[in-house]
Amino acid sequence: MNHLDEMTLFTTLVEKGSLSAAAKALQTSVSTVSRHLFSLEKRLNTRLLTRTTRKLVPTETGRLYYEHARRILEEIRDMETLLDIRNAVPSGHIRISLPTLFGHAHIFPLLTRFSALYPAVELDIQFLDREISLIGEEIDIAVYIGPLRESSLIARPLGEIRRVICASPGYLATRGSPDTPADLPAHSCIAYARLGDIPKWQFRIGGKPKNQPIHPRIRSNTLDTVITAALDGAGLACLPHWAIAGHLAEGRLKTVLSGYEPLPLPVNILYTHSKRLSPKTRVLVNFLINHIHFTS
């Protein structure tokens, strides 16, 4: 078994979580998978997987090998797909999910350019500020803002979003400004949160991430609602800098806790794990990656 085959076998083992599931996915026997795993661990002279009562779990070394192997295999698939694309005109339907305000401001203009370059591709654009299921909702790709949950989805980074804590001058004149994140529970807060999220804001304090619980007076899953509430003096809000830069410049909002700026939020393109994405989807993913790297 060559190195690429070993990488394919190991990444499948990690993603499937068991010898039997990996053997089924690779269309081979459990004994064959077990034998090749043993040979790989022997060649590398290290343990890559441990068995719990429920599944196979990568060791620290195994996790490192998995991340590098997955990246190498993905790059090979990208190269092969790009070669295919040279001989095929992308066409067909793509359903894409975007966060509402960020999508309108930063992604939608790129999609109109993409549409002009590839007129045979039909784009179905959904603006959704909630958790989604790519498979269940038949979404081909999604732009997602925030920490990623454990899943089998492929994530391709677009950058990160700077956030600030802010409030209206009227609120600050009445309630004062917090001196540290520990003061936040005593303030009225406005939370931008998806259904089921625990209201908290995350800061880097002493070089380490720290979650600060808040008591939101208002919470919403749409960013424009939170911005409007902050402008109306309803409380402190943790907001993307790009979305409120005009309000800050004109004095309608003021930042607080400048020495404790919240951790930035990652922005990723998500799509389902596939050995070969369709040319239309691969072209769109690469187009977005090549045309945007968001920092604010």
Secondary structure, DSSP 8 states (H G I E B T S, - for coil): --HHHHHHHHHHHHHH-SHHHHHHHHTS-HHHHHHHHHHHHHHHTS--EEE-SS-EEE-HHHHHHHHHHHHHHHHHHHHHHHHHHTTS---EEEEEEE-HHHIIIIIHHHHHHHHHH-TTEEEEEEE--S---TTTTT-SEEEEES---S-S-EEEEEEEE-EEEEE-HHHHHHH---SSGGGGGGS-EEEE--TT---EEEEEETTEEEEEE--EEEEES-HHHHHHHHHTT--EEEEEHHHHHHHHHTTSSEEE-GGG-B--EEEEEEE---SS--HHHHHHHHHHHHH--EE-
